[in-house]
Amino acid sequence: MLSKVTFSPPNSCSLLYNKVGCSARIGSSRFKVASQFQGDKWKINDIDPMQERLNSWFSKTQNFLNGVTLTLTSPRVKSGDSGKPDNGATVDAQQLEEIFMAEQTIHSSTPNGILSVPAIVSIEQFSRMNGLTGYKSQKIFKALVNESVNNDARNLVEYCCFRFLSRDNSAIHPCLKEPAFQRLIFITMHAWENPYRKENDSEKASFQGMLVGEEAFARIAPAISGIADRSTVHNLFRALAGDQQGISLGTWVTYVDELLKVHGARKSYGTRESTWISDEKILCIGSSKKRPVVKWENNMAWPGKVILTDKALYFEAFDLRGKKDSTRLDLTTDKMQVEKTKVGPFGVVLFDSAVSISSGPKSETWVLEFVDLGGELRRDVWHAFINEVISLHKFICEFGPEEGDQSINQVYGAQKGKERATTSAINSIARLQALQFTKKLLDDPIKLVQFSYLQNVPYGDIVYQTLAVNYWGGALVKKYTDTDYRPSQVAGPSEEVLEISNHVYDIDGSVYLQKWKRSPSWESSASINFWKNSSINQGMVLSKNLVVADVTLIERAAMTCKEKCQLVEITQATIDAATLKGIPSNIDLFKELMLPLTVIAKNFERLRRWEEPHLTISFLAFSYLIIFRNLLPYIFPMMLMVLAAAMLTLKRLKDQGRLGRLFGKVTIRDQPPSNTIQKIIALRDAMQDVENYLQNMNVTLLKIRTIVLAGYPQITTEVALVLFSSAAILLFVPFKYVAACLIFDLFTRELEFRREMAKKFVTFLKERWDTVPAAPVAVLPFESNVSTQGNQQKKIDEQTKKKL
């Protein structure tokens, strides 16, 4: 059966349903229905009742969307404003109420409260775009899910929205071109965030000062093709929101419009450059008179044009005659990398506005400078562009099937896995371009592109795995067996190889084959734990990317990744807060941190000097008891146990709030104010102290080198005899007697009967140490690398001439 419903309004939203073969255009109050079933044609007069109902539904939908569009496109809306909340972009509640209340079919009263106006608007409009009414969608949803899921109005909003969005598989949703659809999505985000009407709030306040929060944006935006990725949606929200608490309607519309402009510009790239770039998709072109691109080669700067595709980087150098010399750098190799660098004339690094692209130390290296008088923003953005393409191909190489793998034909849709991954990277770069044009970027643009961002974040490998399952997973065409994988084979009496059961499955039953799991990250404990708990509890699966009342595998892994990244950021924030500037402040902080050890050392020194004899006698008695009772092996474990018990005790007391909020906080005094001259003098004194310390340390090491290498034979002989004697004592005398003698010597040095003897012995050692000469040090004159290479080349030429 083939059905076609056609509307022809101005400013309408075109909806293309590929799966059911139905295309609809919302807007006109009249429409035509043409149906054909096995050659029999129906007349319009036979279906007048159905025509009248559909006329009524779509007429109301058109009136609502046109009303919203007229309201939101009034002169008060300033979509480019990125400062304070866009109050002019709010929807007038009275107008929306008048438009909407005439078409409400769902029951506003629910077990958890009364539905808010945005929730009713979203449910009704998406239901009509699905060919139903809000009441019918509510009834179907109630029959499909359990009571707990049905009672949450947020799930009904998700169901109506996701059901419509699941019908489109394009790279970017075609309905985003319509302003009414953009605003409906924004209302849906607000409805998801506030599905119920708040107490003491009237309906009129529902649309005023509308700001979408992070949680709602992260839930709805990635469901729309091309708008956001699950792994970077939180960073995208922070970039769009800026200093605000949420995203305003003006910011949302501006972002979508700029994104559509980027995709439209790429189509023009394809027509202009297709003559010499084939089988590659052009992503962006860097060429401008005010902001040129310069390639540095042998300290020479060559201006030109840079073209980035999904596989390579092209540079067209301009010469004086106006001719173009194009070169290509392949970005698909395994060892390809891009780094930020500095450039300048004659080898002097002055400008921090370039990137270096190479595949190894011995390979060709491109150094491209992106001139930007406003700062390093342009270079950082292009660094993210190039890095995303490189990371894409690394991802495909590590998590995708190998080239020529025939098992890819056993999984339905797996042949398009590489194309899906490439489309995801292309959309990431397009979003970053749109944010660049709207001047809403983060400090590090890498956080806004998916594959580059996941390379260096905790739990990024698990998100990579979920992406691989999403891109290459599909239904098995037939039973798959792999005779090369021995550990998973189970041979029966008939010598048949049973089906492998350790594949990876997505939430919709898609299969990712075991032999594609070539990355070492699949063997990690985090990966094993994640895939053991990858089932859906109570949600409704519409597709592998859309789940109502639950989350997809990518979303679950991205949420865990976000939590771990936040923990790292909090930890780094504490480190940054504890990092002090200035040598005196760091010295004071070091003294404060070492205070417990200093107190222990002072108390031990008091014991050794017999300042309190009864404590010293008690300590010695305890020490000798441990030594002669052979308890020394238990000292270190007991110390660890006491330390652990003390830590747990402090933790318990802190949880009870008995230690106070400031417990554990380190406090130091700030340095007195000083002028520039005083700071320079203090710095000079500090550097002089460091120099003296290093000199003394180097002299000590040189003397030890003289003793070990027999630079002074007499001292070397004496030291060797002492070492032999010590070794003999440790071999033949039990250690407890040696330890007892050492403790006795340590605690009797300051007593009267041993004081003179100890002083004479220390003086003797000091005199012998002063007589040890330092090893000689030779300082060669400075030579540059160029002169060194030239001298070596001269020596080689001279040797060659002698041989001839």
N, C-alpha and C positions, 0 to 999 in steps of 0.2 A: 504493500500500500504506500502510495506517495501522496503526501499532503503538502500544501503550500499556502501559507497565510501571508498576505502582503499588505503593508501599510505605506503610505507615501506622504509623510508630513515634512515640513521644514524643520530643521534643528532636531532631528530624532535620533534615537539610539539604535543602531543596527545590531541585531542579535543573530548569530549564526549557529544553529544547532547541527553540528556535523553528524552526531550519532544517529539522530532520528530523521535526518534529511529534511529538516524544517527550517526555513529562514523567515524571520519576522522583523518588521520595522515598526517601532512604537511611535505613535503620534497622531495619525489621522483618526477621526471618529468613525469613518466608514472604511470597510476593508472588503476584500474579495477572497472567497474560499474556492479553491479548485481541487478536486480529489479524483483519483483514478485508481480503481481496484480491479485487476484482472480484465482490463479492457472495458469495464462498465463505467459510465460517467454518471455522476449525480447532478441533478439540477439544483440550483440555488433555492428554488421555491420549496424543495423537499426538506430543507434544513433551516427554514426561517427561524424557528425558536432558538436553535444553537447560534445562528448568526446574531440574533438580537442580544443574547447573553454575552457573547464575545465582544460585540460592539460596545456594550455597556462597560465591561471590564476595562478594555483598552482605552476607551474614551476617558474614564476616570484616571487611569494611569497617565495618559498624556496630559490631562489637565494638571495633575499633581507635579509631574516632572517639569512641565513648562512653567508652572507657578514657582517652583523652587528655583529654576534657572533664572527667571526674571528677577526674583527676590535677591538671589546671591550674586547676580551680575550687575547690580545697581552701581552707580558711581561711588558708593561708599566703600566698595571692596577695593583694596590695594594689595593685590596678590604678591607684589614684590617686596612688601614691607617685611623685614626680618628683625625688627626691634621689639617694641612692646606688643602685647597681644592684640590681634587684629579684631577690634571690636566692630569694625564696619563689615566684616565678613560673617556676622552672625545672622541667623535666620529669624525673621520676625515671627514670633510665636502665634500671634493672632491670625496672620495670613496662612500659616501652615495648618493651624487648627481648622480654619474654614475650608481649606483645600482637602484636608485629610478626613475629617469627621464624616463627610458625606459618603465615604467609600469604605469605612471600617466594617469588616466582617468577623474578625476574631473577637473572642471574649477577653476583655481587658483584665478581668479579675482572675487571678491564679492563686494556687495554694500558698505561694510565698509573697504575694503582694500584688498590687495593681501595676500593669505594664506602663512603662514610660512612653511618652510620645515618640521619641526616636525609635524605640523598639517596635511599636506598632507600625510606624512608617516603613521600617526596614522589612518587617515580616510581610506586610501587605504588598509592597512593591516588588520584592523578589518573588513572591508567590505568583503574582500576575506575570512576571517575566518567565516563570516556569510553566505558565499555562493553567494556573490554579488560582483559587482565592486564598486569602489568609486563613479562613476557617477550615478550608479543605486541607491545607498544608498542616495546620494544627492537629487535625483529626488523623491524618496519615502518620505524622510524627508520633502521636500518642500510641498508635497501634504497633509501631516498629520498635519502640524502646521500652525499658522498664519504667516504673513509676518514679524512682528517684531522679532519673535523667529527664523525664518529661516535666517534672515539677520545676525545673530550673529554666526560666525564660531565656537565659543566655544560650542554652543549647538549641532552643527553637530558632533564635536569630542565626546561629551558626548553620543550622540545617537548611534554612531557606536560602541563605547566601551561598554556602558551599555547594548546594545542589545545582545552582545556576552556574557557578564558576567551574564546576567539574566537567561541564560540557565542552570546554574549550581547552585545546592542547597547544595553542600557538605560543611563540616565543614571548610575545607581549599581547595582552588581551585587547582585541579590536574595539571593545566598547569604551576603552579609556579615552578615545578621541572625543567622546561626547561629554560636554560639561555637566549635563544632568547626571550621568552615571558617576562621574568623579565625585559629585556632591552626595550622591546616594551612598557611595562607599564610605565617605566621611561620616555620614549620619549613622551608618551601620557600625562603624568603630565606636562611635559615641553610645549607640544602643547596647553594644556588647559590654561596654564599661559601666553603663547605668541602665540595666534592663528594667528596673522597677522605679516607680515614682516615689520620691522621698516624702517623708512626712512634713507637713506644713509648707509644702512647695506646690504651687499651682502649675497647671499645664503650660502656662505662658512662659514660665522660666526655663523650660526644658531646653530651648535652643539658643538661649542668650549666653554670650561669653563662652561659646563652645570650644573646649580644648580637649584633644584626645591624648590619653595617657600612654605610657610606654607599654603596659601589659596588653591593652587593647590593640595598639598598633602592631605589636609583635605577633598577635594572634591572627589578625585579619589581613594585614598588608602582604605577607608572604604567600597567602592563598591566591592572590591575583598574579597572573603570569607577568613576569618582568619587573614587578614593583620592588621586591626585596627578596633576600635569601634568609633562610631560617638562622643560619650561623652568624650573620652580620646585621640582622635587623635591629638589634639593640644599639649598635654603634650608629646605624643609620638614623635611628630615632634621636640620639644625642646630637647628631650633626644637624638635623632639621629643627629640633626644638631650641638649640642654643641655650640661652639663659632662661627661657620660659619653662614652665612646669609641664607643658604639653605642646602639641602641634596644632596651630590654628588652621582654619579653613584656607586662608590666603596662602599660607606656607605650603599646604598640601597641594592646592591647585597649581601653584607655581612650579613645584617639583615635578608633578605629572606632566605639565606642559613642556618643561625643559627636557624631560626624558623622551617625550614624543618627538621633539625637535632633533634630538641626537639620533634617534632611529631613522627619522626622515633624511637627515644629512648623510647617513651611511648609504642610503639608496643612491644618492647623487654621486658619492664616492665610487660606487660600483660602476656607474655608467661612464665616468670620466677616466678612471684608471684601468678599466677592464682590458684595454688594448694590450697591455704588457704585463699585467698581473692576473694570472689565471689560476683557477682552482683554490683561491684564497679569498677570505673575507676581509675587507679593509675595515679596521676598527676606528682609527683616528689618524689625522694628518697634522703634522706640526710645521706650519709655514706661515710667516707673517713678517711684514716689513718692520713693524715696530718691535716685534718680539721674535727675532730670528733664531734659527737653530744652527749651531756651529759644530763642525767635526774637527777635532784636533788630531793632527798627524805630524810627528817629528817637530813639535813646537810650532806648527803652522796651523792656522785657523782657516777652515773652508766653510763658508756659509752655504746653506742648501735647505732641502725639504726632507723631513722624516715621515715615513709611512709605516704604520704598524698594522700588521695583519695577524690572523690567528695562527700563523706558522713562522713568520719571519719579520725582520726589520729591514726596511729599505731606506737608503739615503741617496738623494739626488743633489750632487754638488753643482753649483753654478760657477762657471768661469767667466772671464771678461767678454767672451764672444757670445754669451747667452746660451751656450750649449749645456746640456744636462748629462752628467756622467752618473749612472745609477749603479749602486752596489747593493748586495744582499747579504744579510747575516741570518743564518738559520737558527731559530730559537727552540727547536725540538730535540736537540741533543741532551744527553743525560747530565753532563757536567756544566751546562750553561748556567751562568750566574750574572747578576747585575748588582752593582754597588754604587753608592754615592761617592763622589770624589771631587777634588779641587783641581782647577786648571789655571793656566796663566802663560804669558809669553816668556820665552827663553828659559823654560823649566821652573819658573817662579810661580808657586801656587798662590794665587790671589783671589780667584773667584770660586766661591762654594756654590756652584750652580750646574754641575755636570754629573753625568752617570757614566760608569765604565761597564761594558758588556763583554764578557769573554767566556770561553769554555775550558780554560786552563792556563797555566803559566806560559806554556809554549805555543798557545794558539793565537789567532788574530784577536786583537782587542780594539773595540770601538770606544772612543771617548767622545760623548756628545754633550755639548753645553746648551742648555735651554735658558737663553737670556731672559731675565725677568727683573726689571728695575724695581718691582715691588717687594722682592724678597726671594725666598727659596721655594715658594708654593708651587710654581710651575714645574720645577725640577722634581719635587717630591711626588707630584701627581704622575708625571711621566715615568718615574721610577716604579710607582705602583702599577701603571699600565703594563710595562715590560715584564715586571716580576710576575704579574698575574698570568701572562701567556706562558712564561717559563714554568711556573708552578702547575699550570694546567697540564702540560705535557709530562711533567714528572708524575703527576697524579695518574694520568692515563697509563703510563708505563708501569707504575707500581701496583695499581689496584684494578686495572682493566685486563682483559684477556690478551694473550700474546698475539702478535701479528701472524696471520695465517692459521690461527687455532680454529679447527673445524667444529669444535664443540659449541661455538657461538651460534651455529645453525640449529642446535637442539633446544634453544631457549627463545621463545617468541619475543621479538622486539629487541633482542640483545645486539643485533647488528646496528641499531641506532644509538647504542650507549655512548660511543665516542662523540657522536653529534650532539647528544643531550648535554654531555659535560662541556663541550665547546660552547654551546648556546648559553649555558650558565655563566661561563667566564665572560662571554661577550656582553651579557646583560649586566654583569658586575662592573665592567669597564664603562658601559653606557651610564649606569647610575652615578659612577664617580665623575664622569664628564658633566652630567646634569648638576651635581652638587658644586662642581667647579664653576659653572656658569652662574649659579645662584649665590656663589661665595659663602657656602655653608659646608666647610670642610673641617675635619678634625686635625689635630696637630700631626698625626701620622695617618696619611691616606691609606696605608696598607690595611688598616682595620676595616675598611669599607669594601675590600675585594676579597671574595670568599677563599679561594685556594691559597693565596699568599698569606692571608690572616691565619688560616688553620695550620700552617707549617710550623709555627713557633709558639703555639699556645698549648697549655695543658689540656689533655683529652682531645686534642685535635685529630689524632689518628683514628679515634673511634668515630668522630664525625665524618672523616674521610671514608671509613668503612660503610657507614649508612648511606653516604652519597653514592658509593660504588654499587651497593645493592639496589638503590633507587634507579640508577642509570642503566645498568646491565641486567637487572633482574627481570624475569618474566615467566610466563607459564611454560612448562616443559612440553615440547612438541610430541615427544615420545619418551618412554623410559630410558633414562640415561645411565650408562654403565661405563666405567673407566677402568680398563684392565691394567693400566699403568699404575694405579694407586693401590698398592698391595695392602697397607694397614687397614683399609676400610672394606676389603673384599671378604666375603664369607662364602666359602665353597661348600656345596652340598655333595651328596653322593653322585649326583648327575653331572658334577664338574661345572655347574652353572654358576656364574658370578651374579650375586644378588645386587640390587640397586643400592647405591651409596646413600646413606641416611644423614650424613653430616654436612649437607649443603646448608646455606644460609637462606632463611625465608623472610620475606617482607610481610607487613601486616595484611596485605591483600592476597597472600599466597604466592607471590612472585618468588622465583628460585634464583639464587646466585650460586653457581657451581663451586664445588670444593676445589677443583683444580685451578680456579682463578684466584684463590687465596694465596698469592705468592709473597705478599708483604709480611715481614716479621712481626708487624704489629698485631696480626691475628692471633699470635700465640701468647700475648700478654694477658695477665690476670684480669686487667680492667676490661679487655675485649671479651674474655670468656664470661665474666659476670654480667656484662651488658647484654650479650646475646642470649643468656639463659633466662633473662627477665624481659624479653622483647615482645611479649604478647599484649594484646589489648584487653583491658579489664571489662569495661562496660560501654565503650563508645560505639558509634555507628561508622563503619568504614565506607566512604563514598569512592575513594581512590587511594592509591598509596601516598598521595600528597595531601589528602583532605580527610580528616576524621572528626566527627562530631562528638563532643563531650569527652574527648581524650586527645592524645597527641600522637603524631607520627614518630617513626624511629629517628628521623633526622631532627625533629623538634626536641625529642627527649635527650638525644646526645648533645644538641646545641645548648639546652638548658643546663646540663651538667657542666659543659665547657664554660658557660658564662659564670656559673657559681665558682668554679675553680679559678677563673681569671679574676673575678672580684676578690677572692681570697689572696691571690698574688698581689693585686693592686693595693689591698689594705696593708699587707706585709711590707710592700715597698714604700708605702706612705709612712709607716712607722720608722723605716730605715732613713728615709729622707728627713723626717722630723728630728731624728736623733743625730743626723750629720751636722756637725758644727763647722763654721768657717773661722779660720785663724788658729795659729799654732798655740797661743796661750790658752784659749778655750778648750782645745782638744787635750792639752796637757792636764788641765783641771778636771776634765771629764774622765781621763784615764786614771788619775789619782782617786777620784770618787769610786770608780768601778773596782779598783784594786784595794779599796779600803778594808774589806774583810780579810784578805790575805796579809795586809800590812798589820792589822791587829793581831792576827795569829802569830806572825813573825815577832812582834814586840813582846807578846806574852811568853813565847818560847825563849827569847833572849833573857827575859827576867828570870825564868827558871834556870837557865844555864849559868847566870851570874849569882845565883843563890840569894836573891834579894828577899825572898820569903822561903826560908829553909824548910819549913814543914811541907810546903807544896812541892819543892824540889825532891825531897826525900820520898814523898808519896808517888811522884811521877817515876822516879828511878825504881822504886819497889815494884810498881805496876809493870814497867818495861822489862825488868829482869824476870818477873814472873812469867810474862809472855814468852820470853826467849828460852828459858830453861824448862818450861812446860811444853815446848815444841808447838806453840800456838801461832807462830809466824805465818804459816800458810793460810790461816783464817782471818788475818788482819784485813787484807784488801777486800775479800767478799763482805766482811762485816761493815767496812766503810761504805761500800756501795749500798748495802741494805739500810744503813742509817740515813744515808743521803736520800734514798727513795722514800723512806718513811717520813722524813722531814718535808719533802716536796708534797707528798699526798696530804699531810697534815695541814700545810699552808693552803693547799687547794681547797680542802674542806672548810677551813676557817674563812677563806675568802668567799666561798659560796654562801656561807652563813652571814656574811656581811660584818664579821667581827674584826676585820683588819682595816676597815676604812677604805674609802675610794682612792686615796693617795698612796696606798701601800705599794711598794715596788717602783715608785716614780723616783727618778734620779734628779737631784736638784744641785745646781752649781751657781756660783756668783758670776755675773757678767763682768767683762773687763772694763776698767775705767775708760772714759772717753779720751781720745788722743787725736792729735792733728796728724797731718801727712808726714811731717818730719819725724815725729815720734814713732810712727808706724814703720818708716824706713829704717830707723835705728834699731827698733825691736827685731825687724826681719833680718838685719845684718847680724845682730848678736845671735839670733837663733841659728842662722846659717853657719856662723863661726863655731858654735857649739856642736852642730852636726858634723862639721868638718873635723874638729878635734876628736870627736868620738870615732869617726871612720878612720882617722889616722892611727889612733891607738889600736883599733881592731885590726887594721892591716899590719901593723908592726908585730902584734901578737901572732898573727897567722904566718908571717914571714919567719919569725923565730921558731915556730913549730915546724915549719918546712925545713929549716936548717938542721934541727935535731933529727928529724925523720930521715932526711937525705944525707946525713953524715957531713954536713957542711962544717961542723966543729967536732972532730972525732972524739975528743975527751968527754964532752958533754953527752954525745951519743952513747958512748960506752957506759957512762954512769946511769943514764936513763934506762938503757937496756938491762943492766944488772938489777935496778929497782923493779922493773917489770917482771924479770925472772923470779925474783924473791917473792913478789906479791902473788905470782901464779903458784909457786910452791906452797906458800902458806894457805892459799885457798884450796889447794888440792889435798893437803895432808891434815889440816886443822879443821874441825867441824865449824860450820858457819856460825852457829850460835855463840861459840867462843870468840870468833872474830867480831861479831856484832856487839858482844858484851864489852870487848876491849875498846871498840870505837866509841860506844856510849860513855864508858869510863873516861876516855881521853877528852871527849867533848865537854863533859860536865866538871872536869877538874883543871882545865887550863887557867881559869881565873882564880883558883885557890892559891894560897901563899906558898905551899910546898912545891908547886909546879909552875908558878907564874914566870919566874926567871928562865927556867928551862924552855918554856914554850916561846918566849920572846927570842931567845938565842936561836932556836930552830927556825922560826919565821925569818929572822934576819939573815941566816945562812942561805935559805932558799931564795930570798930576794937578791942577795949578792950573786949567787950562781946564775939566776935568771938575767940579771943585768949584764953579765959577761957573755951571754949568748948573742952572737951577731945576727943581724937580719939577712935574709937571702937577697942577693943583688937583683935589682930591677932595671931593665933596659927600656927606654922610651924612644921609639922610632919616630922620625918626622912624618908629618901628615902627607898622604898622597891620595889624590882623587882616583875614582875608578877608571876614568879615561886615561890618565897617565899610567896607571898600573897595567891596563890592557895594552897600551902602546909599548911599554917596556917589555912585556911578555912577548909581544909580536916581534920586536927587534931581536930578542934572544933567539926566537925560533928561526928567524931569517938568517942570523949569523950561524947557527948550527947547521942549517941547510946548506949554506955556502961552503962551510968547512967540509961537509960530506962530499959535495960535488968537486 
